Amino acid sequence: MNKFLNKTVSLLSLLAAIYSTAASAQWQLNTADSALNIVASKNTHISEVFMIKRLQGEISESGALSINLDLSSIDTGIGIRDERMQAHLFEVDKHPSATITTQLETSVLDQLKKGGFMQVSLTASVDLHGVKKDIPMVLNVMSTGNKLLVSARKPLLINSETFGLSGGLTKLAELAGGISISQTATVNFSLVFDN
């Protein structure tokens, strides 16, 4: 009886170890080494770089990639402007975050396991301000053992009208003394995932 129990316990321990390894084998976003930047223009000739400071994300074993952006962490370098963007542009009380999701193909996952560099063209679903849109992206992906580096090969051009943000931009322009703000912002990112 004791031998049977010992074998059962050993088998359960082995299964638990296998499950734990499989569960931890997905890629987790390294928030300290990752960055998402927004370039916005005002008064025609002035461009400024903003950033979203708090990101979360992962790539599952099946290749499901998801990134969550905490919009209350917008950092423009000016406190009052951060507050105005949170309140009037993103309306974080109603829409506190934005998400980017996509599915990596099996061939991409297989290549990542081998390591090296590749370019990946895909369509990602962007959910921002209560509006969900599919956006084509071209990514540079580098796999180096236990790290995965993902960056945009081409910056993304995001139009405020697409996500219902035009009214918020108008309000920001009024609060800033009637300046003009471009309806299109450029988004770039450099993401690091740990395995």
Stockholm file with secondary structure:
# STOCKHOLM 1.0

chainA/1-195         MNKFLNKTVSLLSLLAAIYSTAASAQWQLNTADSALNIVASKNTHISEVFMIKRLQGEISESGALSINLDLSSIDTGIGIRDERMQAHLFEVDKHPSATITTQLETSVLDQLKKGGFMQVSLTASVDLHGVKKDIPMVLNVMSTGNKLLVSARKPLLINSETFGLSGGLTKLAELAGGISISQTATVNFSLVFDN
#=GR chainA/1-195 SS CHHHHHHHHHHHHHHHHHHHHHHHTSEEECTTTCEEEEEEEETTTEEEEEEECCEEEEECTTCEEEEEEEGGGEECSCHHHHHHIIIIISCTTTCCEEEEEEECCHHHHHHHHHCEEEEEEEEEEEEETTEEEEEEEEEEEEEETTEEEEEESSCEEEEGGGGTCHHHHHHHHHHTTSCCBCSEEEEEEEEEEEC
#=GC SS_cons         CHHHHHHHHHHHHHHHHHHHHHHHTSEEECTTTCEEEEEEEETTTEEEEEEECCEEEEECTTCEEEEEEEGGGEECSCHHHHHHIIIIISCTTTCCEEEEEEECCHHHHHHHHHCEEEEEEEEEEEEETTEEEEEEEEEEEEEETTEEEEEESSCEEEEGGGGTCHHHHHHHHHHTTSCCBCSEEEEEEEEEEEC
//
